[in-house]
Amino acid sequence: MKLVRDNIPDIIRAEGREGEFYIAPNFEVKSRLFDKMAEELEEFAENPCLEEAADMLEVLLALVEIYGMDMQDVQRVAYKKSLTNGSFYRGLVIREPDDSDETWETAIIMRHPLKQGG
């Protein structure tokens, strides 16, 4: 079982197919939305396109609503955080205290292939 978009039952019936559906209680919807986000993130990683980005946004909008938040408030907080902490556009990676030297060297080599062996 998985969470589907609201119009899927009508679409399936219009195609002459059958399916069983139920409206899940909030506690289940929350859990299934997190599962759906993981699914959509994986699909976006495999095929970064507008369709998959839109699917992730739709899940985020549903999560924000089910937790009683307003998307404009989320955007406002995101903007404030970007002013104080920055964004993720530069691709900065921090070396954590428990990262091994080997892990760090591998990351550097992967980011800068010309520095291999040297």
DSSP file (Angstrom, degrees, kcal/mol; ACC not computed):
  #  RESIDUE AA STRUCTURE BP1 BP2  ACC     N-H-->O    O-->H-N    N-H-->O    O-->H-N    TCO  KAPPA ALPHA  PHI   PSI    X-CA   Y-CA   Z-CA
    1    1 A M              0   0    0      0, 0.0     2,-0.3     0, 0.0     0, 0.0   0.000 360.0 360.0 360.0 145.7    0.0    0.0    0.0
    2    2 A K        -     0   0    0     33,-0.0     2,-0.2    34,-0.0    30,-0.0  -0.991 360.0 -94.6-151.5 158.1    1.1    3.5   -0.7
    3    3 A L        -     0   0    0     -2,-0.3     2,-0.3    29,-0.2    26,-0.0  -0.513  44.2-171.6 -71.2 135.8   -0.2    7.0   -0.6
    4    4 A V        -     0   0    0     -2,-0.2    32,-0.0     1,-0.1    -1,-0.0  -0.872  30.7 -85.2-127.2 162.3   -1.6    8.2   -3.9
    5    5 A R    >   -     0   0    0     -2,-0.3     3,-1.7     1,-0.1    -1,-0.1  -0.264  45.3-106.9 -64.4 154.8   -2.8   11.6   -5.2
    6    6 A D  T 3  S+     0   0    0      1,-0.3     4,-0.3     2,-0.1    -1,-0.1   0.759 115.4  49.1 -57.5 -32.1   -6.4   12.5   -4.6
    7    7 A N  T 3> S+     0   0    0      1,-0.2     4,-2.2     2,-0.1    -1,-0.3   0.487  82.0  95.8 -90.3  -2.2   -7.6   12.0   -8.2
    8    8 A I  H <> S+     0   0    0     -3,-1.7     4,-2.7     1,-0.2     5,-0.2   0.881  79.7  54.8 -60.0 -41.5   -6.0    8.6   -8.7
    9    9 A P  H  > S+     0   0    0      0, 0.0     4,-2.4     0, 0.0    -1,-0.2   0.930 111.5  45.4 -57.9 -42.8   -9.2    6.6   -7.9
   10   10 A D  H  > S+     0   0    0     -4,-0.3     4,-2.5    -3,-0.2    -2,-0.2   0.896 112.8  50.6 -65.8 -39.8  -11.2    8.5  -10.5
   11   11 A I  H  X S+     0   0    0     -4,-2.2     4,-1.3     2,-0.2    -1,-0.2   0.922 111.4  47.9 -63.8 -44.2   -8.4    8.1  -13.1
   12   12 A I  H  <>S+     0   0    0     -4,-2.7     5,-2.3     1,-0.2     3,-0.3   0.924 113.2  47.4 -63.8 -44.8   -8.2    4.3  -12.4
   13   13 A R  H ><5S+     0   0    0     -4,-2.4     3,-1.8    -5,-0.2    -1,-0.2   0.897 108.2  55.3 -63.4 -39.9  -12.0    4.0  -12.7
   14   14 A A  H 3<5S+     0   0    0     -4,-2.5    -1,-0.2     1,-0.3    -2,-0.2   0.795 105.1  54.1 -63.7 -27.3  -12.1    6.0  -15.9
   15   15 A E  T 3<5S-     0   0    0     -4,-1.3    -1,-0.3    -3,-0.3    -2,-0.2   0.426 121.0-111.0 -85.4   1.5   -9.5    3.6  -17.4
   16   16 A G  T < 5S+     0   0    0     -3,-1.8    -3,-0.2     1,-0.3     2,-0.2   0.612  78.4 124.5  81.1  11.6  -11.8    0.7  -16.6
   17   17 A R      < -     0   0    0     -5,-2.3     2,-0.3    -6,-0.2    -1,-0.3  -0.541  51.5-133.2 -99.3 168.7   -9.6   -0.7  -13.9
   18   18 A E        +     0   0    0     -2,-0.2     2,-0.3    -3,-0.1    -5,-0.0  -0.868  25.9 162.5-121.4 155.6  -10.4   -1.4  -10.3
   19   19 A G        -     0   0    0     -2,-0.3     2,-0.5   -10,-0.0    -6,-0.0  -0.964  32.7-121.9-163.7 155.1   -8.6   -0.6   -7.0
   20   20 A E        +     0   0    0     -2,-0.3     2,-0.3     2,-0.0    -2,-0.0  -0.890  35.1 173.7-105.0 134.6   -9.4   -0.4   -3.3
   21   21 A F        -     0   0    0     -2,-0.5     2,-0.3     2,-0.0    -2,-0.0  -0.935  11.3-177.2-135.6 155.5   -8.8    2.8   -1.5
   22   22 A Y        -     0   0    0     -2,-0.3     2,-0.7     0, 0.0    -2,-0.0  -0.983  33.4-111.3-147.9 157.5   -9.4    4.3    1.9
   23   23 A I        -     0   0    0     -2,-0.3    -2,-0.0     1,-0.0     6,-0.0  -0.816  39.2-140.4 -90.6 117.8   -8.9    7.6    3.6
   24   24 A A        -     0   0    0     -2,-0.7     2,-0.1     1,-0.1    -1,-0.0  -0.423  16.5-108.6 -78.7 149.5   -6.1    7.2    6.1
   25   25 A P    >>  -     0   0    0      0, 0.0     4,-2.5     0, 0.0     3,-0.9  -0.371  39.1 -99.9 -70.7 160.0   -6.2    8.9    9.5
   26   26 A N  H 3> S+     0   0    0      1,-0.3     4,-2.7     2,-0.2     5,-0.2   0.849 121.2  55.9 -51.5 -43.4   -3.8   11.8   10.1
   27   27 A F  H 3> S+     0   0    0      1,-0.2     4,-1.4     2,-0.2    -1,-0.3   0.876 113.4  42.1 -61.2 -34.9   -1.2    9.7   12.0
   28   28 A E  H <> S+     0   0    0     -3,-0.9     4,-2.8     2,-0.2     5,-0.2   0.884 111.0  55.1 -77.0 -39.2   -1.0    7.3    9.0
   29   29 A V  H  X S+     0   0    0     -4,-2.5     4,-2.5     1,-0.2    -2,-0.2   0.920 106.2  52.8 -59.1 -43.7   -1.0   10.0    6.5
   30   30 A K  H  X S+     0   0    0     -4,-2.7     4,-1.8     2,-0.2    -1,-0.2   0.944 111.9  44.9 -56.7 -49.9    2.0   11.6    8.2
   31   31 A S  H  X S+     0   0    0     -4,-1.4     4,-1.9     1,-0.2    -1,-0.2   0.917 114.4  48.3 -61.8 -44.2    4.0    8.4    8.0
   32   32 A R  H  X S+     0   0    0     -4,-2.8     4,-2.5     1,-0.2   -29,-0.2   0.818 106.9  56.9 -69.5 -29.5    3.0    7.7    4.4
   33   33 A L  H  X S+     0   0    0     -4,-2.5     4,-2.5    -5,-0.2    -1,-0.2   0.897 106.5  49.4 -66.7 -39.2    3.9   11.2    3.4
   34   34 A F  H  X S+     0   0    0     -4,-1.8     4,-2.0     2,-0.2    -2,-0.2   0.911 112.3  48.3 -65.0 -40.2    7.4   10.7    4.7
   35   35 A D  H  X S+     0   0    0     -4,-1.9     4,-2.2     2,-0.2    -2,-0.2   0.915 111.6  50.4 -61.7 -42.5    7.6    7.4    2.8
   36   36 A K  H  X S+     0   0    0     -4,-2.5     4,-2.9     1,-0.2    -2,-0.2   0.888 107.9  52.6 -64.4 -39.7    6.3    9.2   -0.3
   37   37 A M  H  X S+     0   0    0     -4,-2.5     4,-2.8     2,-0.2    -1,-0.2   0.917 108.6  50.1 -63.0 -42.1    8.9   11.9    0.1
   38   38 A A  H  X S+     0   0    0     -4,-2.0     4,-2.1     2,-0.2    -1,-0.2   0.917 112.3  48.5 -60.6 -42.1   11.7    9.3    0.2
   39   39 A E  H  X S+     0   0    0     -4,-2.2     4,-2.3     2,-0.2    -2,-0.2   0.928 113.3  46.1 -62.0 -46.3   10.2    7.7   -2.9
   40   40 A E  H  X S+     0   0    0     -4,-2.9     4,-2.4     2,-0.2    -2,-0.2   0.874 110.5  53.0 -68.2 -36.8   10.0   11.0   -4.7
   41   41 A L  H  X S+     0   0    0     -4,-2.8     4,-2.4     2,-0.2    -1,-0.2   0.914 110.0  48.9 -62.1 -42.1   13.6   12.0   -3.7
   42   42 A E  H  X S+     0   0    0     -4,-2.1     4,-2.0    -5,-0.2    -2,-0.2   0.921 111.5  48.9 -63.3 -43.8   14.9    8.7   -5.1
   43   43 A E  H  X S+     0   0    0     -4,-2.3     4,-2.1     1,-0.2    -2,-0.2   0.889 111.5  49.6 -63.8 -38.4   13.0    9.3   -8.3
   44   44 A F  H  < S+     0   0    0     -4,-2.4    -1,-0.2     2,-0.2    -2,-0.2   0.890 108.5  53.0 -67.1 -38.7   14.4   12.8   -8.6
   45   45 A A  H  < S+     0   0    0     -4,-2.4    -1,-0.2     1,-0.2    -2,-0.2   0.881 114.2  42.9 -62.4 -37.2   17.9   11.5   -7.9
   46   46 A E  H  < S+     0   0    0     -4,-2.0    -2,-0.2     1,-0.2    -1,-0.2   0.812 135.0  15.2 -76.5 -31.5   17.5    9.0  -10.8
   47   47 A N  S  < S-     0   0    0     -4,-2.1     2,-0.8    -5,-0.2     5,-0.3  -0.608  72.9-159.8-146.9  78.4   15.8   11.5  -13.1
   48   48 A P        +     0   0    0      0, 0.0     2,-0.3     0, 0.0    -4,-0.1  -0.467  41.6 130.9 -67.0 106.0   16.2   15.2  -12.1
   49   49 A C  S  > S-     0   0    0     -2,-0.8     4,-2.3     1,-0.1     5,-0.2  -0.926  71.9 -97.1-148.9 169.6   13.3   16.8  -14.0
   50   50 A L  H  > S+     0   0    0     -2,-0.3     4,-2.7     1,-0.2     5,-0.2   0.870 118.7  57.5 -61.0 -38.6   10.5   19.2  -13.5
   51   51 A E  H  > S+     0   0    0      1,-0.2     4,-1.8     2,-0.2    -1,-0.2   0.938 110.8  42.0 -58.2 -48.4    7.9   16.4  -13.0
   52   52 A E  H  > S+     0   0    0     -5,-0.3     4,-2.1     2,-0.2    -1,-0.2   0.875 113.6  52.3 -70.4 -36.6    9.9   14.8  -10.2
   53   53 A A  H  X S+     0   0    0     -4,-2.3     4,-2.3     1,-0.2    -1,-0.2   0.903 109.0  51.2 -62.9 -40.2   10.6   18.2   -8.6
   54   54 A A  H  X S+     0   0    0     -4,-2.7     4,-2.4     1,-0.2    -2,-0.2   0.873 107.1  53.6 -64.8 -37.1    6.9   19.0   -8.7
   55   55 A D  H  X S+     0   0    0     -4,-1.8     4,-1.9     2,-0.2    -1,-0.2   0.915 109.2  48.2 -63.5 -42.6    6.1   15.6   -7.0
   56   56 A M  H  X S+     0   0    0     -4,-2.1     4,-2.5     1,-0.2    -2,-0.2   0.915 111.5  50.5 -63.3 -42.0    8.5   16.5   -4.2
   57   57 A L  H  X S+     0   0    0     -4,-2.3     4,-2.9     1,-0.2    -2,-0.2   0.909 107.8  53.0 -62.5 -42.2    6.9   19.9   -3.8
   58   58 A E  H  X S+     0   0    0     -4,-2.4     4,-1.9     1,-0.2    -1,-0.2   0.902 110.5  47.0 -60.7 -41.5    3.5   18.4   -3.7
   59   59 A V  H  X S+     0   0    0     -4,-1.9     4,-2.5     2,-0.2    -1,-0.2   0.917 111.9  50.9 -66.6 -42.4    4.5   16.1   -0.9
   60   60 A L  H  X S+     0   0    0     -4,-2.5     4,-2.8     1,-0.2     5,-0.2   0.921 108.8  51.5 -60.5 -44.0    6.2   19.0    1.0
   61   61 A L  H  X S+     0   0    0     -4,-2.9     4,-2.1     1,-0.2    -1,-0.2   0.901 110.9  48.1 -59.8 -41.4    3.0   21.1    0.7
   62   62 A A  H  X S+     0   0    0     -4,-1.9     4,-2.7     2,-0.2    -1,-0.2   0.901 112.1  49.3 -66.8 -40.6    0.9   18.2    2.1
   63   63 A L  H  X S+     0   0    0     -4,-2.5     4,-1.7     2,-0.2    -2,-0.2   0.929 110.5  50.2 -63.2 -45.6    3.4   17.8    5.0
   64   64 A V  H  <>S+     0   0    0     -4,-2.8     5,-2.8     1,-0.2    -1,-0.2   0.920 114.4  45.3 -58.7 -44.4    3.4   21.5    5.8
   65   65 A E  H ><5S+     0   0    0     -4,-2.1     3,-2.0    -5,-0.2    -2,-0.2   0.930 110.1  51.9 -67.1 -45.5   -0.4   21.5    5.8
   66   66 A I  H 3<5S+     0   0    0     -4,-2.7    -1,-0.2     1,-0.3    -2,-0.2   0.773 109.0  51.8 -67.0 -23.9   -0.9   18.3    7.9
   67   67 A Y  T 3<5S-     0   0    0     -4,-1.7    -1,-0.3    -5,-0.2    -2,-0.2   0.306 120.4-110.9 -92.2   8.9    1.4   19.7   10.5
   68   68 A G  T < 5S+     0   0    0     -3,-2.0     2,-0.2     1,-0.2    -3,-0.2   0.756  72.3 133.8  74.4  25.8   -0.6   22.9   10.6
   69   69 A M      < -     0   0    0     -5,-2.8     2,-0.5    -6,-0.2    -1,-0.2  -0.618  53.2-125.1-103.6 166.6    2.0   25.2    9.1
   70   70 A D    >>  -     0   0    0     -2,-0.2     4,-2.1     1,-0.1     3,-0.5  -0.938  12.2-138.2-112.0 132.3    1.7   27.8    6.4
   71   71 A M  H 3> S+     0   0    0     -2,-0.5     4,-2.6     1,-0.3     5,-0.2   0.844 104.9  56.9 -60.5 -34.2    3.9   27.6    3.3
   72   72 A Q  H 3> S+     0   0    0      2,-0.2     4,-2.2     1,-0.2    -1,-0.3   0.887 107.0  49.6 -64.2 -36.7    4.5   31.3    3.3
   73   73 A D  H <> S+     0   0    0     -3,-0.5     4,-2.5     2,-0.2    -2,-0.2   0.902 109.8  51.2 -66.0 -40.6    5.8   31.0    6.9
   74   74 A V  H  X S+     0   0    0     -4,-2.1     4,-2.6     1,-0.2    -2,-0.2   0.930 111.5  47.2 -60.9 -45.4    8.1   28.2    5.9
   75   75 A Q  H  X S+     0   0    0     -4,-2.6     4,-2.3     2,-0.2    -1,-0.2   0.880 110.8  52.2 -64.4 -38.0    9.4   30.3    3.0
   76   76 A R  H  X S+     0   0    0     -4,-2.2     4,-2.3     2,-0.2    -2,-0.2   0.923 111.6  45.8 -64.1 -44.8    9.9   33.2    5.3
   77   77 A V  H  X S+     0   0    0     -4,-2.5     4,-2.7     2,-0.2    -2,-0.2   0.903 111.7  52.5 -64.9 -41.3   11.9   31.1    7.8
   78   78 A A  H  X S+     0   0    0     -4,-2.6     4,-2.1    -5,-0.2    -2,-0.2   0.907 109.8  49.2 -60.4 -41.7   13.9   29.6    5.0
   79   79 A Y  H  X S+     0   0    0     -4,-2.3     4,-1.7     2,-0.2    -2,-0.2   0.932 111.2  48.5 -63.8 -46.0   14.8   33.1    3.7
   80   80 A K  H  X S+     0   0    0     -4,-2.3     4,-1.8     1,-0.2     5,-0.2   0.912 111.5  50.3 -61.1 -42.6   15.8   34.3    7.2
   81   81 A K  H  X>S+     0   0    0     -4,-2.7     4,-3.6     1,-0.2     5,-0.8   0.879 107.6  54.0 -63.2 -37.0   18.0   31.2    7.7
   82   82 A S  H  X5S+     0   0    0     -4,-2.1     4,-0.7     3,-0.2    -1,-0.2   0.852 107.3  51.6 -67.1 -32.0   19.6   31.8    4.3
   83   83 A L  H  <5S+     0   0    0     -4,-1.7    -1,-0.2     2,-0.1    -2,-0.2   0.888 122.3  29.7 -69.4 -38.4   20.5   35.3    5.4
   84   84 A T  H  <5S+     0   0    0     -4,-1.8    -2,-0.2    -5,-0.1    -3,-0.2   0.888 138.2  19.9 -88.6 -42.3   22.1   34.1    8.6
   85   85 A N  H  <5S-     0   0    0     -4,-3.6    -3,-0.2     1,-0.3    -2,-0.1   0.564 100.5-129.5-106.2 -11.9   23.4   30.7    7.7
   86   86 A G     << -     0   0    0     -5,-0.8    -1,-0.3    -4,-0.7     2,-0.1  -0.399  25.4 -84.7  89.3-172.9   23.6   30.8    3.9
   87   87 A S        -     0   0    0     -2,-0.1     3,-0.2    -5,-0.1     0, 0.0  -0.350  33.0-103.8-117.4-162.5   22.2   28.3    1.5
   88   88 A F  S >  S+     0   0    0     -2,-0.1     3,-0.7     1,-0.1    -2,-0.0   0.219  86.0 103.6-112.1  12.2   23.4   25.1   -0.1
   89   89 A Y  T 3  S+     0   0    0      1,-0.2    -1,-0.1     2,-0.1    -3,-0.0   0.785  74.0  56.7 -71.3 -28.1   24.3   26.4   -3.5
   90   90 A R  T 3  S-     0   0    0     -3,-0.2    -1,-0.2     2,-0.0    -2,-0.1   0.690 100.4-129.3 -79.3 -17.5   28.1   26.5   -3.0
   91   91 A G    <   +     0   0    0     -3,-0.7     2,-0.1     1,-0.2    -2,-0.1   0.799  38.0 178.8  77.0  28.5   28.4   22.8   -2.1
   92   92 A L        -     0   0    0      1,-0.0     2,-0.4     2,-0.0    -1,-0.2  -0.426   9.2-164.7 -66.8 136.4   30.4   23.3    1.1
   93   93 A V        -     0   0    0     -2,-0.1     2,-0.3     2,-0.0    -1,-0.0  -0.988   6.6-147.2-124.1 131.9   31.2   20.1    2.9
   94   94 A I        -     0   0    0     -2,-0.4     2,-0.7     1,-0.0    -2,-0.0  -0.751  15.1-126.1 -99.4 145.3   32.4   20.1    6.5
   95   95 A R        -     0   0    0     -2,-0.3    -2,-0.0     2,-0.0     9,-0.0  -0.816  28.9-146.2 -88.5 116.3   34.8   17.6    8.0
   96   96 A E    >   -     0   0    0     -2,-0.7     3,-2.0     1,-0.1     0, 0.0  -0.479  22.1-112.5 -80.3 153.0   33.1   16.1   11.0
   97   97 A P  T 3  S+     0   0    0      0, 0.0    -1,-0.1     0, 0.0    -2,-0.0   0.808 117.5  50.2 -55.8 -31.4   35.3   15.1   14.1
   98   98 A D  T 3  S+     0   0    0      2,-0.1     2,-0.3     0, 0.0    -3,-0.0   0.412  83.4 112.2 -91.4   4.1   34.5   11.4   13.5
   99   99 A D    <   -     0   0    0     -3,-2.0     2,-0.1     1,-0.1    -4,-0.0  -0.610  67.4-129.1 -74.8 132.0   35.4   11.5    9.8
  100  100 A S     >  -     0   0    0     -2,-0.3     4,-2.2     1,-0.1     5,-0.2  -0.371  17.5-114.8 -76.1 160.3   38.5    9.4    9.1
  101  101 A D  H  > S+     0   0    0      1,-0.2     4,-2.9     2,-0.2     5,-0.2   0.873 118.5  55.7 -60.3 -36.1   41.4   10.9    7.1
  102  102 A E  H  > S+     0   0    0      2,-0.2     4,-2.5     1,-0.2    -1,-0.2   0.912 106.8  48.6 -64.0 -43.0   40.7    8.3    4.4
  103  103 A T  H  > S+     0   0    0      2,-0.2     4,-2.2     1,-0.2    -1,-0.2   0.920 113.2  47.7 -61.7 -43.9   37.1    9.5    4.1
  104  104 A W  H  X S+     0   0    0     -4,-2.2     4,-2.3     2,-0.2    -2,-0.2   0.924 112.2  48.6 -64.2 -45.9   38.2   13.1    3.9
  105  105 A E  H  X S+     0   0    0     -4,-2.9     4,-2.6     1,-0.2    -1,-0.2   0.893 110.4  51.9 -62.8 -40.1   40.9   12.3    1.3
  106  106 A T  H  X S+     0   0    0     -4,-2.5     4,-2.5     2,-0.2    -1,-0.2   0.916 110.0  49.3 -61.9 -43.0   38.4   10.3   -0.8
  107  107 A A  H  X S+     0   0    0     -4,-2.2     4,-2.0     2,-0.2    -2,-0.2   0.907 111.7  48.5 -63.3 -41.9   36.0   13.3   -0.7
  108  108 A I  H  X S+     0   0    0     -4,-2.3     4,-2.7     2,-0.2    -2,-0.2   0.920 112.4  48.4 -64.7 -43.8   38.8   15.7   -1.8
  109  109 A I  H  < S+     0   0    0     -4,-2.6    -2,-0.2     1,-0.2    -1,-0.2   0.911 111.3  50.4 -63.1 -42.3   39.8   13.4   -4.6
  110  110 A M  H  < S+     0   0    0     -4,-2.5    -1,-0.2     1,-0.2    -2,-0.2   0.878 115.6  42.4 -64.6 -36.6   36.3   13.0   -5.8
  111  111 A R  H  < S+     0   0    0     -4,-2.0    -2,-0.2     1,-0.3    -1,-0.2   0.853 127.5  30.4 -78.0 -35.2   35.7   16.7   -5.8
  112  112 A H    ><  +     0   0    0     -4,-2.7     3,-2.2    -5,-0.2    -1,-0.3  -0.726  66.7 177.5-125.8  80.4   39.1   17.5   -7.4
  113  113 A P  G >  S+     0   0    0      0, 0.0     3,-1.3     0, 0.0    -1,-0.1   0.746  77.4  65.9 -58.4 -24.6   40.1   14.6   -9.7
  114  114 A L  G 3  S+     0   0    0      1,-0.3    -5,-0.1     3,-0.0    -2,-0.0   0.674  91.0  64.8 -72.5 -14.4   43.3   16.4  -10.7
  115  115 A K  G X  S+     0   0    0     -3,-2.2     3,-1.5    -6,-0.2    -1,-0.3   0.318  73.3 128.9 -90.3   8.7   44.7   16.1   -7.2
  116  116 A Q  T <  S+     0   0    0     -3,-1.3    -6,-0.0     1,-0.2     0, 0.0  -0.369  74.6   9.7 -64.4 141.3   44.9   12.3   -7.3
  117  117 A G  T 3         0   0    0      1,-0.1    -1,-0.2    -2,-0.0    -2,-0.1   0.528 360.0 360.0  73.9   6.4   48.2   10.8   -6.3
  118  118 A G    <         0   0    0     -3,-1.5    -2,-0.2     0, 0.0    -1,-0.1   0.536 360.0 360.0-131.3 360.0   49.6   14.0   -5.1
